[in-house]
Amino acid sequence: MTDFDVAVLGAGAAGLCAAAELSREGCSVVVLEARERIGGRIHTRQVPGLPYPIELGAEFIHGDAPLTLALLRAAGIATVDTAGNRIVRRDGQLRSRDHDFSAVRALLQQAESLPQDLSVDEFLARHASDPALQAVRANARMMVEGFDAADPQRASVKAIAREWGGSSLQRQCRPVGGYAAVLAHLAQALDPAHSRLMLGTAVEALDWAGGRVRLSAREAAGSAVTLSARRAIVTLPVSVLQLPAGASGAVEFAPALDDKRAALEGLALGPVIKVILQFRRPFWEQLEHGRWHDGGFLHDEQAAFPTLWTALPWRVPVLTAWIGGPQAQRLAGAGRAQLITQALQSVQHVLGVTESLSDELVLAHVHDWGADRHARGAYSYVTVGGAQAPQALAQPLRDTLFFAGEATCVDHSGTVEAALQSGRCAVRAIIGAMRGA
C-alpha cells in the first residue's frame, strides 16, 4: 500500500491515538515515525530483575485525565497514586513540607485580571517589594521551571495561572507497568489489512498543494519512500515545526506553513533531563533512624538536580533526578558521565550524605530531551502573548493538513492526556471533512 486515506506524522500518543480512531472508522492509515520505536516523548524501559518501569519520558498522570484513564481501563492497566511525604532542604536542614500550593496559586490567580499578558518573571517582579511573598515567589519560579519545564522570562503568566487553576496539581498517579502498555494497546488497534506503522522512517518533505498529500521519507537504512494520502495529521513537536528550512530534521512543507507562523511563535518546548538511578538498596529509608522512610518528592534549590523522587508506593531502590527549564538548558551538551555524577551529587546534597554513592549505584538511565533530535524538548508552554497559539496551531489547513500533539490542547497542556485528546480531536475534524465532501 502506498496510497492511504490519512497519513499520520509521528507515533507518539497523539499519532497513535489518531491512527487507532481512524482505523476503527474504517479508514486506511499510515503512521510514519522517525524513531525505531513508538511512543515519542513516552519512553518506557523494563529492566530485568526490577519490578518497576523506568520512565525516561512521561511518567505521571496529572489531575483529571478521562481519556488516559479510559484507555488504561480498556487495556486492563491499573493506576496507583503517588505516595510519600514531600521533603525540602532549606537552610541546611531537611524538612517535611505539606504539598500545598495554595499560596502560589493565589498569587498567580491575580494575573488573570491583568489587562496585558506578562512573563512570569515580570509578574513576580511586581511583588518583589512584599517580604511576605518572598518564599511564595521563589516557589512559583521553581514550579515554572520544574513542573512546566518553562523559562520564567518567556512563559506567559496568564497561561500558567490558567493551568495551575485546573486539576493538574491536585492529584498524580502512575500507570502500573508504565505508559508503554497504553501505546501498545493503541498500536494493536490498527487494522493490519488497511494500516501501516513505519518505524525508522523520517518524513523529509510533505507536498499538500493539490488537495492531496504526497510524502517523501527516508528509512534508517537510507532507502527513499514515497507515499500519498488524501489528508495528513501532523503530530510533530513544535520545536521540529519551528526549525528553519534546510535544517537537519526539518520537514519541508509545500506550500510552507505560513499560516502557522504566529501560532508557532507563541509556543516553546521546554528542555528536561531525567537521570534514573538504580541502587543496590533504598538506603535513604534508613537515614536518620528511618525519618525519611516515606519520602516521596525531595527538593533542594541548591542542587544541580533540584528535584528528586522515589518510586513510592513501590519500595524499590530507584531515585529519579529531574531538572527542567533554564537549569536544564545550562547542562546542555553535558555527557552521560557528567550528568550521572551531578545526579549522584544532588542525591548526596539533598539527603546530607557525605560518603560517595558510587558503590551503591547499580545502573543509571539518562535522557536529555533537549538533546533528543526528534523531540528537541520535553513539553510545550505558552509564551507571552501566545494565549491563542494552541487553538491556532490546531486549526486544519484547507481540510488537508490537520494538527495534533500536546501543544495544540489547552485544557490539559503538556501532558499525555493533552496528546491523546488532540489526536481524537483531529480525527473528529477529519471525519467531519470527509462527510462534508
C-alpha positions as CSV (number, residue, x, y, z in Angstrom):
1,M,0.0,0.0,0.0
2,T,1.3,3.4,-1.0
3,D,-1.9,5.4,-1.0
4,F,-4.0,6.0,2.1
5,D,-6.9,7.9,3.4
6,V,-4.8,9.5,6.1
7,A,-1.1,9.8,6.8
8,V,0.0,10.4,10.4
9,L,3.3,12.0,11.1
10,G,4.6,10.7,14.5
11,A,3.9,7.6,16.5
12,G,3.6,9.3,19.9
13,A,0.5,9.3,22.0
14,A,-1.3,11.8,19.7
15,G,-0.4,10.0,16.5
16,L,-1.2,6.5,17.7
17,C,-4.5,7.6,19.2
18,A,-5.5,9.3,16.0
19,A,-4.4,6.3,13.9
20,A,-6.4,3.9,16.1
21,E,-9.5,6.0,15.9
22,L,-9.2,6.3,12.1
23,S,-8.7,2.6,11.8
24,R,-11.9,2.0,13.8
25,E,-13.7,4.3,11.4
26,G,-12.6,2.1,8.5
27,C,-10.0,4.5,7.1
28,S,-6.7,3.3,5.7
29,V,-3.9,4.9,7.6
30,V,-0.1,5.0,7.5
31,V,1.9,6.2,10.6
32,L,5.4,7.4,9.9
33,E,7.8,7.6,12.9
34,A,11.5,8.7,12.6
35,R,12.4,6.7,15.7
36,E,12.8,2.9,15.8
37,R,10.2,2.7,18.5
38,I,6.7,4.0,19.2
39,G,6.0,6.5,21.9
40,G,7.6,9.8,21.1
41,R,8.2,11.5,24.4
42,I,6.9,8.5,26.2
43,H,9.9,6.1,26.6
44,T,9.4,3.1,29.0
45,R,12.2,0.6,29.7
46,Q,11.7,-2.6,31.5
47,V,14.8,-3.6,33.5
48,P,15.3,-7.4,34.2
49,G,15.0,-8.0,37.9
50,L,13.4,-4.7,38.7
51,P,9.6,-4.9,39.2
52,Y,9.2,-1.2,38.3
53,P,9.3,0.5,34.9
54,I,12.0,3.0,34.1
55,E,10.2,6.0,32.5
56,L,12.7,8.2,30.6
57,G,9.9,10.4,29.4
58,A,6.3,11.0,30.6
59,E,5.7,9.2,33.9
60,F,2.7,10.6,35.8
61,I,-1.0,11.1,35.1
62,H,-1.7,14.6,36.2
63,G,-5.1,15.6,37.5
64,D,-8.3,14.7,35.7
65,A,-7.3,12.7,32.6
66,P,-10.5,11.0,31.4
67,L,-9.2,9.7,28.1
68,T,-6.0,8.4,29.5
69,L,-7.9,6.5,32.3
70,A,-10.4,5.1,29.8
71,L,-7.6,3.7,27.6
72,L,-5.9,2.2,30.7
73,R,-9.2,0.5,31.6
74,A,-9.6,-0.8,28.1
75,A,-6.1,-2.2,28.1
76,G,-6.6,-3.7,31.6
77,I,-4.0,-1.5,33.2
78,A,-4.4,-0.2,36.8
79,T,-3.1,3.0,38.2
80,V,-1.6,3.7,41.5
81,D,-1.4,7.1,43.3
82,T,1.9,8.6,44.0
83,A,2.7,8.4,47.7
84,G,5.1,9.7,50.3
85,N,6.0,12.9,52.0
86,R,7.3,16.0,50.3
87,I,10.7,16.9,51.7
88,V,12.7,20.1,51.2
89,R,16.2,21.0,52.2
90,R,16.3,24.6,53.4
91,D,18.9,26.4,55.5
92,G,20.9,23.1,55.7
93,Q,18.1,21.1,57.1
94,L,15.7,18.6,55.7
95,R,12.1,19.4,56.5
96,S,8.7,17.9,55.6
97,R,6.7,20.2,53.5
98,D,3.0,20.0,53.0
99,H,2.0,19.5,49.4
100,D,0.1,22.7,49.4
101,F,0.5,25.2,46.6
102,S,-2.4,27.4,47.6
103,A,-0.3,30.5,48.3
104,V,1.4,30.2,44.9
105,R,-1.9,29.5,43.2
106,A,-3.5,32.5,44.9
107,L,-0.7,34.8,43.8
108,L,-0.8,33.6,40.2
109,Q,-4.6,34.0,40.1
110,Q,-4.1,37.7,40.3
111,A,-2.5,37.5,36.8
112,E,-5.9,36.5,35.3
113,S,-7.2,40.1,35.7
114,L,-4.1,41.7,34.1
115,P,-5.1,43.9,31.1
116,Q,-2.0,42.7,29.3
117,D,0.0,39.5,29.4
118,L,3.4,39.4,31.1
119,S,6.1,36.9,31.6
120,V,6.2,35.1,34.9
121,D,9.3,36.9,35.9
122,E,7.8,40.3,35.0
123,F,4.7,39.5,37.1
124,L,6.7,38.3,40.1
125,A,8.8,41.4,40.0
126,R,5.7,43.5,40.6
127,H,5.5,41.7,44.0
128,A,9.2,41.9,44.9
129,S,8.7,44.7,47.5
130,D,6.5,42.5,49.6
131,P,8.7,40.5,52.0
132,A,5.8,38.2,53.0
133,L,5.8,36.9,49.4
134,Q,9.5,36.2,49.0
135,A,9.1,32.4,49.6
136,V,5.9,32.3,47.5
137,R,7.7,34.0,44.6
138,A,10.6,31.6,44.9
139,N,8.3,28.6,44.9
140,A,6.4,29.9,41.9
141,R,9.6,30.3,39.9
142,M,10.8,26.9,40.9
143,M,7.5,25.3,39.9
144,V,7.5,27.1,36.5
145,E,11.0,25.7,35.8
146,G,10.5,22.3,37.4
147,F,6.8,21.4,36.8
148,D,6.4,23.1,33.4
149,A,10.0,23.0,32.2
150,A,9.4,26.6,31.2
151,D,11.6,29.7,31.1
152,P,10.1,32.3,33.6
153,Q,11.4,35.0,31.3
154,R,9.4,33.8,28.4
155,A,6.4,31.9,29.9
156,S,3.0,33.6,29.8
157,V,1.9,34.3,33.4
158,K,-1.8,34.2,32.2
159,A,-1.3,30.7,30.7
160,I,0.5,29.4,33.8
161,A,-2.2,30.8,36.0
162,R,-4.9,29.1,33.9
163,E,-3.1,25.8,34.0
164,W,-2.5,25.9,37.8
165,G,-6.1,26.9,38.4
166,G,-7.1,23.5,37.0
167,S,-6.7,20.0,38.4
168,S,-3.1,19.2,37.2
169,L,-1.7,19.9,40.7
170,Q,-4.4,18.2,42.6
171,R,-3.6,14.5,42.0
172,Q,-0.8,12.4,40.5
173,C,-0.8,8.7,39.7
174,R,1.2,6.3,37.6
175,P,0.1,3.5,35.2
176,V,1.1,0.2,36.7
177,G,3.9,-1.1,34.4
178,G,4.4,2.2,32.7
179,Y,2.9,4.1,29.8
180,A,4.3,1.7,27.2
181,A,1.4,-0.7,27.6
182,V,-1.1,2.1,26.7
183,L,0.8,2.8,23.5
184,A,1.0,-0.9,22.6
185,H,-2.8,-1.1,23.1
186,L,-3.3,1.7,20.6
187,A,-0.9,0.2,18.1
188,Q,-2.7,-3.1,18.3
189,A,-6.0,-1.4,17.4
190,L,-4.6,-0.7,13.9
191,D,-6.3,-2.9,11.3
192,P,-3.3,-4.7,9.6
193,A,-5.3,-5.0,6.4
194,H,-5.6,-1.3,5.9
195,S,-2.8,0.2,8.1
196,R,0.9,0.5,8.1
197,L,3.2,1.5,11.0
198,M,6.5,2.5,9.6
199,L,9.2,2.9,12.3
200,G,12.6,4.3,11.5
201,T,11.1,6.4,8.7
202,A,11.7,10.1,8.8
203,V,9.5,12.4,6.7
204,E,11.6,14.8,4.8
205,A,9.0,16.6,2.7
206,L,5.3,16.9,2.5
207,D,3.6,18.4,-0.5
208,W,-0.1,19.3,0.0
209,A,-0.5,21.8,-2.8
210,G,-3.1,19.9,-4.8
211,G,-5.7,19.0,-2.1
212,R,-3.9,15.7,-1.5
213,V,-0.7,14.8,0.4
214,R,2.5,13.5,-1.1
215,L,5.1,12.4,1.4
216,S,8.8,11.8,0.8
217,A,10.5,10.0,3.6
218,R,13.8,8.1,4.3
219,E,14.2,4.9,6.1
220,A,17.0,4.4,8.6
221,A,18.9,2.3,6.1
222,G,18.8,5.2,3.6
223,S,16.1,4.0,1.3
224,A,13.7,6.6,-0.1
225,V,10.0,6.1,0.4
226,T,7.2,7.9,-1.3
227,L,3.6,7.7,-0.1
228,S,0.4,9.6,-0.8
229,A,-2.8,10.2,1.2
230,R,-6.0,12.3,1.0
231,R,-5.1,14.0,4.3
232,A,-2.4,14.2,6.9
233,I,-2.2,14.6,10.7
234,V,0.9,16.3,11.8
235,T,1.9,15.5,15.4
236,L,5.5,16.6,15.3
237,P,6.7,18.6,18.3
238,V,6.5,22.4,17.9
239,S,10.3,22.5,18.2
240,V,10.6,20.5,15.0
241,L,8.0,22.6,13.2
242,Q,9.9,25.7,14.2
243,L,13.1,24.5,12.5
244,P,14.2,26.7,9.6
245,A,14.0,25.3,6.1
246,G,17.0,23.1,5.3
247,A,17.9,22.5,9.0
248,S,18.7,18.9,10.0
249,G,15.5,17.2,11.0
250,A,13.2,19.8,9.4
251,V,10.2,18.7,7.3
252,E,9.8,20.7,4.1
253,F,6.2,21.6,3.7
254,A,5.0,22.8,0.3
255,P,3.3,25.2,0.5
256,A,5.1,26.4,3.6
257,L,3.2,26.7,6.9
258,D,3.0,30.4,6.8
259,D,-0.5,30.4,8.3
260,K,1.0,28.6,11.4
261,R,3.9,31.0,11.9
262,A,2.2,33.2,14.5
263,A,0.9,30.2,16.4
264,L,4.4,28.6,16.5
265,E,5.9,31.9,17.7
266,G,3.5,31.8,20.7
267,L,4.8,28.4,21.8
268,A,8.0,26.9,23.1
269,L,9.2,23.5,24.1
270,G,11.0,23.3,27.5
271,P,14.1,21.1,28.0
272,V,14.2,18.3,30.6
273,I,16.9,16.0,31.7
274,K,16.0,12.8,33.6
275,V,18.5,10.6,35.3
276,I,17.1,7.5,36.9
277,L,19.4,6.0,39.5
278,Q,19.1,2.3,40.3
279,F,20.8,1.4,43.6
280,R,21.6,-1.8,45.5
281,R,19.2,-0.8,48.3
282,P,16.9,2.1,49.2
283,F,19.5,3.5,51.6
284,W,17.6,6.7,52.1
285,E,14.9,4.8,54.0
286,Q,17.3,4.1,56.8
287,L,18.8,7.6,57.1
288,E,18.3,9.4,60.5
289,H,16.8,6.3,62.0
290,G,14.2,6.0,59.3
291,R,12.9,9.6,59.5
292,W,12.6,9.8,55.7
293,H,11.3,6.2,55.2
294,D,8.2,7.6,53.5
295,G,9.9,10.3,51.4
296,G,8.2,10.8,48.0
297,F,9.5,14.0,46.5
298,L,12.6,15.8,47.6
299,H,13.6,19.3,46.7
300,D,16.8,21.3,47.1
301,E,17.2,24.5,45.1
302,Q,21.0,24.4,45.6
303,A,21.5,21.0,44.0
304,A,22.4,20.5,40.3
305,F,19.2,18.4,40.0
306,P,16.8,20.3,42.3
307,T,14.0,17.7,42.3
308,L,14.3,14.0,43.2
309,W,11.6,11.4,43.7
310,T,11.2,7.9,44.9
311,A,9.1,5.1,43.4
312,L,6.6,5.1,46.3
313,P,4.3,3.3,46.9
314,W,6.7,0.7,45.4
315,R,9.7,0.3,47.7
316,V,12.4,-0.3,45.1
317,P,15.9,1.1,45.1
318,V,15.3,3.8,42.5
319,L,15.6,7.5,42.6
320,T,14.8,9.9,39.8
321,A,16.7,13.1,39.4
322,W,14.9,15.8,37.4
323,I,15.8,19.2,36.0
324,G,13.8,21.4,33.7
325,G,13.7,24.8,32.0
326,P,16.7,27.1,32.0
327,Q,18.6,25.0,34.5
328,A,18.4,22.0,32.1
329,Q,19.5,24.3,29.3
330,R,22.6,25.2,31.3
331,L,23.5,21.5,31.3
332,A,23.0,21.2,27.5
333,G,25.9,19.3,26.0
334,A,26.9,17.6,29.2
335,G,27.9,14.0,28.6
336,R,26.3,11.0,30.2
337,A,29.0,10.5,32.8
338,Q,28.8,14.1,33.9
339,L,25.0,14.0,34.2
340,I,25.2,10.9,36.3
341,T,27.9,12.4,38.6
342,Q,25.8,15.6,39.0
343,A,22.7,13.5,39.8
344,L,24.6,11.4,42.4
345,Q,26.0,14.6,44.0
346,S,22.5,16.0,44.1
347,V,21.3,13.0,46.0
348,Q,24.1,13.4,48.4
349,H,23.4,17.0,48.9
350,V,19.7,16.8,49.4
351,L,20.0,13.8,51.8
352,G,23.0,15.1,53.6
353,V,25.1,12.0,52.7
354,T,28.8,12.6,53.0
355,E,30.2,9.4,51.6
356,S,30.3,8.6,47.8
357,L,27.3,6.7,46.5
358,S,29.2,5.2,43.5
359,D,29.5,1.8,45.2
360,E,25.7,1.8,45.8
361,L,24.9,2.5,42.2
362,V,23.9,-0.4,40.1
363,L,22.8,1.3,36.9
364,A,21.9,4.8,35.6
365,H,19.4,5.6,32.9
366,V,19.8,9.0,31.3
367,H,17.8,11.0,28.8
368,D,18.3,14.6,27.8
369,W,15.1,15.6,26.0
370,G,16.6,18.9,24.8
371,A,19.3,17.0,23.0
372,D,16.9,14.4,21.6
373,R,17.0,15.3,17.8
374,H,13.4,14.0,17.3
375,A,11.9,16.0,20.2
376,R,14.3,18.9,21.0
377,G,12.5,19.4,24.3
378,A,10.1,17.8,26.7
379,Y,6.8,19.6,26.6
380,S,5.3,22.8,25.4
381,Y,4.4,26.0,27.2
382,V,2.8,29.3,26.0
383,T,5.0,32.3,25.7
384,V,4.0,35.9,26.4
385,G,1.1,37.0,24.2
386,G,0.5,33.5,22.9
387,A,-2.8,32.7,24.6
388,Q,-4.4,31.7,21.3
389,A,-1.5,29.8,19.9
390,P,-2.6,26.3,20.9
391,Q,-6.0,26.7,19.3
392,A,-4.5,28.4,16.2
393,L,-2.0,25.6,15.7
394,A,-4.8,23.0,16.0
395,Q,-6.8,24.6,13.1
396,P,-6.8,22.5,9.9
397,L,-5.4,23.9,6.6
398,R,-7.7,23.5,3.6
399,D,-9.2,20.3,5.0
400,T,-6.0,18.6,4.1
401,L,-3.5,19.2,6.9
402,F,-4.6,18.6,10.4
403,F,-2.5,19.2,13.6
404,A,-2.3,17.3,16.9
405,G,0.0,16.9,19.8
406,E,0.1,18.2,23.4
407,A,0.9,21.7,22.2
408,T,-2.5,22.0,20.5
409,C,-4.6,21.2,23.6
410,V,-5.4,24.0,26.1
411,D,-7.2,22.1,28.8
412,H,-4.5,19.5,29.6
413,S,-1.4,21.3,28.2
414,G,1.9,19.5,28.4
415,T,0.6,16.0,29.3
416,V,-0.1,12.7,27.7
417,E,-3.8,13.4,28.2
418,A,-3.4,16.5,26.1
419,A,-1.7,14.5,23.3
420,L,-4.4,11.8,23.4
421,Q,-7.2,14.4,23.4
422,S,-5.6,16.3,20.5
423,G,-5.4,13.1,18.4
424,R,-9.0,12.4,18.9
425,C,-10.0,16.0,18.1
426,A,-8.0,15.8,14.8
427,V,-9.8,12.6,13.8
428,R,-13.2,14.2,14.5
429,A,-12.3,17.1,12.3
430,I,-11.2,14.7,9.5
431,I,-14.3,12.6,9.7
432,G,-16.4,15.8,9.6
433,A,-14.5,16.9,6.5
434,M,-14.9,13.5,4.8
435,R,-18.7,13.5,5.4
436,G,-19.0,17.1,4.2
437,A,-17.0,16.3,1.0
